[in-house]
Amino acid sequence: MSVLKVIEVLSNSDISWEDAARKGVAKAAKSVKHIRSVYIKDHSATVSGGEITEYRVNLKLTFELE
């Protein structure tokens, strides 16, 4: 039987929401083992001068406990 845990991770990118999600998972994977899935809970962005300047995501990462 596996035991899974869910954590929330906030990440950002200057390129896109997808890039922000990739960066969040990659950074978390450096210290969290056995990541099984990611759920994008929320998207947001910052705007300056009528342009999006930063994309932000709130991720829920599910991983297996050893």
Salt bridges, closest charged atoms under 4 A:
GLU8 OE2 - LYS41 NZ 3.35
ASP19 OD2 - LYS23 NZ 3.52
GLU54 OE1 - ARG56 NE 2.76
GLU64 OE1 - ARG36 NH2 2.37
GLU66 OE2 - HIS34 NE2 3.04
